[in-house]
C-alpha cells in the first residue's frame, strides 16, 4: 500500500503588531492571526490571508511540512501547522500556530489514513465498513513525513476481513509508533434486527389474559362469597394427659 508525498507548499504571512482582543479587526479584514514558534527561535506574531490559509489547510492538515514565507524575509521557514483554534459555533478558524522545525531533528506526528478502492464484501454482500483508527502516529525527520497513508480496501472480500497497521508500506526513515497489530479498517456482517410481535389486543369487554382471574376463582374486584370462602381449620383434640 503506497504512501504519497507531495511537493512542499508555500504560504505567505506578514508580521503583525495588532495583539490581544484587537485581533478582531484583523478577522474582519479577512486575515487570520497566528504565531510562529520553535525550539530555538523567539515567538513571532504574524497574520495570514484567511482564504489562502483555509485552502491550504484543507489540503495538508497538521502533518505536512510547508514553507512559510514571511514578508521582507529572504529565506522561507519550514513549519507545521499546529494548535488551530476554531469558533465553537461557526467552526471558522480563529487562530493558528506555525511550528518552525529543525529539518535535522525528528518530530512525532499523527498521519491521517485515506481509504481508497471498493470492498467486494460491502458491494456484493452488504457488509458494513468500519474504520477503527483514522490516524497513524509516526516519528521522522520533518522532510520525511508522509502526507497520508493510503489504505486500499479492494481485498476485503469476506465478513471479518481487516487491514492492520503492519499491512501498511512504511517509507524509509519513518518510525512507526502505533502498534503493528492495531486494526485500521474492517468489514462486519450487518446486525439482524429482530422484530418483536405485539400481543393481540383484547376484544371490547374482554379481560386481557394477564389480568384474567384463575379458573374457578372470583373475578377481579369481587369479594369471595361464603360458599367460596375456605372452611375454618379445626384443631385436633389433644389426647395427651397432663
C-alpha positions as CSV (number, residue, x, y, z in Angstrom):
1,X,0.0,0.0,0.0
2,X,1.8,3.1,-1.2
3,X,2.2,6.4,0.7
4,X,2.0,9.7,-1.1
5,X,4.3,12.6,-0.7
6,X,3.5,16.0,-2.3
7,X,5.8,18.9,-3.1
8,X,6.1,21.3,-0.2
9,X,3.5,24.1,-0.5
10,X,4.3,27.8,0.2
11,X,2.2,30.1,2.4
12,X,2.8,33.9,2.7
13,X,2.4,35.7,6.0
14,X,3.2,39.1,7.3
15,X,4.3,40.4,10.7
16,X,1.6,41.8,12.9
17,X,1.5,44.4,15.6
18,X,-2.2,44.0,16.5
19,X,-2.4,41.9,19.6
20,X,-4.9,40.7,22.2
21,X,-8.5,41.5,21.7
22,X,-7.8,43.9,18.9
23,X,-7.2,40.9,16.6
24,X,-10.9,41.0,15.9
25,X,-10.2,43.9,13.5
26,X,-7.9,41.6,11.5
27,X,-10.5,38.9,11.2
28,X,-13.0,41.5,9.9
29,X,-10.4,42.3,7.2
30,X,-10.2,38.7,6.1
31,X,-7.0,37.9,8.0
32,X,-6.2,35.1,10.4
33,X,-3.9,36.0,13.4
34,X,-1.1,33.5,14.0
35,X,2.2,32.9,15.8
36,X,5.5,31.3,14.7
37,X,7.2,29.4,17.4
38,X,10.0,26.9,17.7
39,X,12.6,25.3,19.8
40,X,15.4,27.8,19.1
41,X,13.5,30.9,18.0
42,X,11.6,33.7,19.6
43,X,7.8,33.6,19.2
44,X,6.7,36.0,16.4
45,X,3.1,37.2,15.8
46,X,2.0,37.1,12.2
47,X,-1.2,37.3,10.1
48,X,-2.2,35.3,7.0
49,X,-4.9,35.7,4.4
50,X,-7.9,33.7,5.7
51,X,-8.9,32.2,2.4
52,X,-5.4,31.2,1.4
53,X,-4.8,29.5,4.8
54,X,-8.2,27.7,4.6
55,X,-7.5,26.4,1.1
56,X,-4.0,25.2,2.1
57,X,-5.1,23.6,5.4
58,X,-7.8,21.6,3.6
59,X,-5.0,20.0,1.5
60,X,-2.2,19.5,4.0
61,X,-3.7,19.4,7.5
62,X,-1.4,19.4,10.5
63,X,1.1,16.8,9.3
64,X,2.5,18.2,6.1
65,X,5.6,20.4,6.1
66,X,5.1,23.8,4.5
67,X,7.4,26.7,3.6
68,X,6.3,29.8,5.4
69,X,7.3,32.9,3.6
70,X,7.4,35.9,6.0
71,X,7.2,39.3,4.4
72,X,10.6,41.0,4.0
73,X,12.5,37.8,4.8
74,X,14.6,36.3,2.0
75,X,14.6,32.7,3.3
76,X,11.4,30.7,3.9
77,X,10.8,28.8,7.1
78,X,9.9,25.1,7.3
79,X,6.8,24.8,9.6
80,X,4.0,22.5,10.6
81,X,0.5,23.9,11.3
82,X,-0.4,23.4,15.0
83,X,-2.8,24.4,17.7
84,X,-5.5,25.5,15.3
85,X,-8.4,27.2,17.1
86,X,-12.0,27.3,15.8
87,X,-15.1,29.1,16.7
88,X,-17.3,26.8,18.8
89,X,-20.5,27.6,16.8
90,X,-19.5,28.6,13.3
91,X,-16.4,26.4,13.0
92,X,-14.4,29.3,11.5
93,X,-10.7,29.5,12.2
94,X,-9.8,32.0,14.9
95,X,-6.1,31.5,15.4
96,X,-3.2,29.3,14.2
97,X,0.3,28.5,15.2
98,X,3.2,27.7,12.9
99,X,5.7,25.3,14.5
100,X,9.1,26.0,12.9
101,X,11.1,22.8,12.9
102,X,14.7,21.8,12.5
103,X,15.0,19.7,9.4
104,X,17.7,17.6,11.1
105,X,15.7,16.7,14.2
106,X,12.9,14.0,14.2
107,X,9.4,15.0,15.1
108,X,6.3,13.0,16.1
109,X,3.2,13.4,14.0
110,X,-0.2,11.7,13.5
111,X,-0.5,10.9,9.8
112,X,-4.1,10.6,8.5
113,X,-5.4,7.5,6.8
114,X,-7.1,7.8,3.4
115,X,-9.4,4.9,2.4
116,X,-9.4,4.1,-1.3
117,X,-11.0,1.4,-3.5
118,X,-14.1,-0.6,-3.0
119,X,-14.7,-3.7,-0.8
120,X,-16.3,-6.7,-2.5
121,X,-17.8,-7.7,0.8
122,X,-19.5,-4.3,1.1
123,X,-20.6,-4.2,-2.6
124,X,-21.8,-7.8,-3.0
125,X,-22.7,-9.0,0.5
126,X,-23.9,-5.9,2.2
127,X,-21.1,-5.8,4.8
128,X,-20.6,-2.7,6.9
129,X,-17.2,-1.0,6.6
130,X,-15.8,0.1,9.9
131,X,-12.8,2.5,10.3
132,X,-11.3,1.7,13.6
133,X,-8.4,4.3,13.6
134,X,-8.1,7.3,11.3
135,X,-4.5,8.3,12.1
136,X,-1.2,6.6,12.4
137,X,1.4,8.0,14.8
138,X,5.0,8.1,13.4
139,X,8.3,9.7,14.1
140,X,10.6,11.0,11.4
141,X,12.5,14.0,10.1
142,X,10.1,16.7,9.1
143,X,11.0,16.3,5.4
144,X,10.3,12.6,5.5
145,X,6.8,12.8,7.0
146,X,4.2,11.4,4.5
147,X,1.1,13.4,3.8
148,X,-1.1,10.4,4.4
149,X,-1.3,6.6,4.3
150,X,-3.5,5.1,1.6
151,X,-5.4,2.0,2.6
152,X,-6.9,0.1,-0.3
153,X,-9.9,-1.9,0.8
154,X,-10.2,-3.8,-2.5
155,X,-9.1,-7.1,-0.9
156,X,-11.7,-7.1,1.9
157,X,-13.8,-10.0,0.4
158,X,-15.4,-11.7,3.4
159,X,-17.1,-10.7,6.7
160,X,-14.4,-10.2,9.3
161,X,-11.6,-9.3,6.8
162,X,-9.4,-6.5,8.2
163,X,-6.4,-4.3,7.3
164,X,-3.8,-3.9,10.1
165,X,-1.2,-1.3,10.7
166,X,1.5,-3.8,9.8
167,X,0.0,-4.1,6.4
168,X,1.0,-0.6,5.5
169,X,4.1,0.2,3.5
170,X,6.2,2.4,5.7
171,X,8.6,4.7,3.8
172,X,12.3,4.6,4.7
173,X,13.2,6.9,7.6
174,X,9.8,6.7,9.2
175,X,9.4,5.0,12.6
176,X,6.0,3.5,13.3
177,X,4.7,4.4,16.8
178,X,1.2,2.9,16.5
179,X,1.1,-0.8,17.3
180,X,1.5,-3.0,14.3
181,X,-1.4,-5.3,15.3
182,X,-3.8,-2.4,15.5
183,X,-6.8,-2.7,13.1
184,X,-7.2,0.2,10.7
185,X,-10.4,-0.9,8.9
186,X,-12.6,-4.0,8.9
187,X,-15.8,-5.3,7.3
188,X,-18.6,-6.7,9.5
189,X,-21.8,-8.6,9.0
190,X,-24.8,-6.3,9.4
191,X,-26.8,-6.8,12.6
192,X,-30.1,-8.6,12.1
193,X,-32.9,-6.7,13.5
194,X,-35.4,-8.9,15.3
195,X,-39.0,-7.6,15.2
196,X,-41.0,-8.4,18.3
197,X,-44.6,-9.3,17.5
198,X,-47.0,-7.2,19.7
199,X,-49.5,-9.1,21.9
200,X,-53.0,-9.4,20.3
201,X,-55.4,-6.7,21.5
202,X,-58.2,-7.8,23.7
203,X,-61.8,-7.5,22.4
204,X,-64.1,-4.9,23.9
205,X,-65.3,-6.0,27.3
206,X,-62.8,-8.9,27.4
207,X,-60.2,-9.0,30.2
208,X,-56.6,-9.4,28.9
209,X,-55.1,-12.8,29.7
210,X,-52.6,-11.3,32.0
211,X,-55.4,-9.8,34.1
212,X,-57.9,-12.6,33.9
213,X,-58.7,-14.5,37.2
214,X,-57.7,-18.1,37.6
215,X,-60.3,-20.7,36.6
216,X,-63.0,-21.1,39.3
217,X,-61.8,-18.0,41.3
218,X,-63.5,-14.7,41.8
219,X,-63.5,-12.0,39.1
220,X,-61.2,-9.0,39.6
221,X,-62.6,-6.7,42.2
222,X,-65.1,-9.2,43.7
223,X,-65.3,-10.4,47.3
224,X,-65.4,-14.2,47.8
225,X,-68.9,-15.5,49.0
226,X,-69.3,-17.7,52.0
227,X,-69.5,-20.8,49.8
228,X,-66.3,-19.7,48.1
229,X,-64.5,-18.8,51.3
230,X,-62.3,-21.6,52.7
231,X,-63.7,-23.6,55.7
232,X,-62.1,-22.7,59.0
233,X,-59.4,-25.1,60.1
234,X,-60.4,-27.2,63.1
235,X,-57.9,-28.0,65.8
236,X,-57.5,-31.7,66.7
237,X,-58.2,-32.6,70.4
238,X,-55.1,-33.2,72.5
239,X,-55.4,-36.8,73.9
240,X,-52.3,-36.5,76.0
241,X,-52.9,-36.5,79.7
242,X,-51.5,-33.7,81.7
